Amino acid sequence: MALSSEVKALYDEGRISTRQMLRFQFASGVYGFIARSEPLTYAGVEYKPFGLIEVSDIGGGSGTTADGSFTLTLAESPDDGLTPEVLLQIENEDYRDRPVVVMDAHFHPDTGALIQVETVARGYLDVVNHEADPERGYVLTAMCEGRQLDYSRRNGRVRSMADQQRRSAGDKFFQHAGQAGRVEVYWGRVKAAVASSNNSIGTVLQGLINKG
């Protein structure tokens, strides 16, 4: 998403007011958070104030092109009601493979009016780690896989219907993925020739073994 001319002008003047927004889409509902003292309703979602979630550097580009993995870190804050017991409730959610969106909300520095919301990164929640930090107390670290997950996976896992339903309810693209077999493709070669070549190599190797 390109920045509007008004936002660019305020950036050039060094007067823009920008607040980070996070949007989580869990099975139990959509949750939004914004780094400011007042809530904001945007696109039908109420973004509640937060100031404790840390977002790692976003890799792989910027705006809607960003597809690098990133992490979200949330430390306990008993004064704000974020006790370790509350943080542990994340495990009651079906969060694996659920969409996460990181955004920047740009406000006018004089009027406080919302000018534009810019998408910084999109990803999927993968693993949530729990640890007791000696300085910050109880800490959650959510590992988020970037949008490159949609393009390729360099392992043997086959995407299932359950995975796809988490991302897009009703999408049956992977309905038969579990039953589909693997087909060996002989790029630029004839299968018979490959088989003959393999037999020749096997014969040579067997001969060397026998000579030894």
Number of C-alpha atoms within 10 A of each C-alpha: 11 10 14 12 9 13 20 13 13 16 14 10 9 10 14 19 19 20 14 21 24 22 19 18 20 18 12 10 8 15 15 21 21 23 20 16 10 10 15 19 10 12 6 8 13 16 21 18 16 18 12 13 18 12 16 12 9 19 14 14 12 14 19 15 15 19 23 20 22 20 19 16 16 19 22 21 16 10 7 8 11 16 15 18 11 11 18 14 9 12 9 8 11 13 21 16 19 18 23 23 16 19 21 20 19 22 20 17 14 9 7 10 11 15 16 16 19 19 21 20 26 25 24 25 23 16 15 17 10 16 11 13 12 7 6 11 13 20 19 21 18 19 19 23 22 23 20 15 14 11 7 8 11 6 6 6 7 12 14 15 18 13 15 17 14 19 14 11 11 10 12 14 12 17 14 10 13 11 8 10 7 6 6 7 9 9 7 6 9 11 13 9 10 12 11 12 12 12 12 12 12 12 12 12 12 12 11 10 9 8 7 6
